[in-house]
Amino acid sequence: MAAPKKGRGPSGGQGRPGRALVIILIAMVALAGGMFLSGHTTPRLGIDLAGGTSITLKAKNQPGKPNAINPTNMDTAVGIIERRVNGLGVSEAEVQTQGSDNIIVNIPKGTNSEQAREQVGTTAQLYFRPVLTVAASGPEQPAPSGSPTPSGSATPKPGESATSDDKDKDKGEEATGEEATPSPSATTQGRAVSEGLKKAPTPTPTNSAEPKPSDSPEASPSADPATAKLQEEFTKLNCADPEQRAAAGKDALPTDSIVACGSNVPGSYEKYILGPAEVSGGDVDDAQGAIDQQTGEWIVSMEFSSAGAKKFQTITSRLSQQQPPMNQFAIVLDGEVVSAPSVRTALSKNAQISGSFDQQSAEDLGNILSYGALPLTFEEVSVTTVTAALGSEQLKGGLIAGGIGLALVVIYLVAYYRGLAFIALLSLLVSGILTYTIMSLLGPAIGFALNLPAVCGAIVAIGITADSFIVYFERVRDEIREGRTLRPAIERAWPRARRTILVSDFVSFLAAAVLFLVTVGKVQGFAFTLGLTTLLDVVVVFFFTKPLMTLMGRTKFFSRGGSWSGLDPKRLGAQPPLRRSRRVSASTEPKEA
């Protein structure tokens, strides 16, 4: 029974080391070929290395929607923000969720990056609301109740209109701000607001008790408490004050009537009373800034969905029959009026917004309208901007640190393990090639970007990989110290070394996985790289280091145990008499039995 055991060679990969080496060689060639064929021959660099802006957005709970922050709405928001940014021509922007209520937006340095950042911050709801009252607003013109204003509060904003692309429609006459009229009194304004609220198809619950219409100009606006409250907020609102301007119209429900601010000319502001929303940004299929071929001015053309076209036709048909300013509809984004064109005819599927637009403002508004409203409201938690020069310096510093660490490892291996260092260095090279090609392919595949923490993870991986080699080498040397020759020592050392390597790599991978799941932001790059390189360490040790060690054990240089092989029995303190005594005792056992 003892003879067959003694003569049996190692099975599987141990008996055919060349097969394992061929497998890993094929894998390396396939990954390198895929990298060159895809055109991504370098890893995709993160914002902190390539330069750009990283924005962290946090979702906020909305009034009346306590459970709005959920995975579905977060994924929808990511898609809309990504389309907004990419719609500006920003290439390779990254938008992804982090945790349950955070979105990370990475905008690379380049054309339109600043413009994209501004649109990313504009993350609230988009609505079309009818205008009930409009007035100039500012420190010089607080528009107190009953006082006239020279700009004419009952007229639409100068230079803005909404027209239809349908040429067979009667375009009619347009009321513009040039037809300035005296500002109505508080009584007249109150009556206009009250009538506007009654005509809105979806009045707020506070307006359920409609006031009786009155033809008398002296009708008191306080007859309806809701109208009186809106009028009081409108009178006190000073849109020149940044705090008041930011608070106006925020966190309002679509069914609410609101006061809001807008700016048609930089440095000047208008304040509005707006009715309930009748069309939302989700009803717009497409919108884009373009030049009107007839006038040469920048306009925004819109195309509504089927349902949106019906809603838009209903509201514009009603508004076109009203007197200024109640023939205007306001496009409200984040509670701010971005445009308030007047309507001169009923519009349907296609429409144009014309006004005081330049190229950027027209394209911005078209981009926002095209991709619609977000299902959640967000606030900026942090904004980090890195210049390309700083990113290159950080990358250079990381590579220098990695080179120093690798050099120290090589010096240690050569000084202590001598010939075995050749196997270790080849294994490190294979691990480096696999890591580089996989990182290059993961960029276009899953959007992986190599940031500075990820570089740190790769540097740490050098030590983890070297540690696996050391564990195996020491097991082999222990077997030689016990008096065994090299080839049996290699095979007997492998099971114990394999167990230790697997346990060590499992702990490292578990730590990386936990770190990846519980962290937010760039730390995940470190965890991802650490986990990836840990898995590759197992692959390299099993399919390259062990088979190569088996082949090297069959060469004269290593099998003879020369002083430069790293496996010299004398240097390792082997005791041959101990080995012979074991054989003698083993051979006498059967006789005694």
Summary of the structure (lengths in Angstrom):
residues: 593
radius of gyration: 36.9
end to end distance: 15.5
largest distance: 130.1
contacts: 1960
relative contact order: 0.13
helix: 51%
strand: 16%
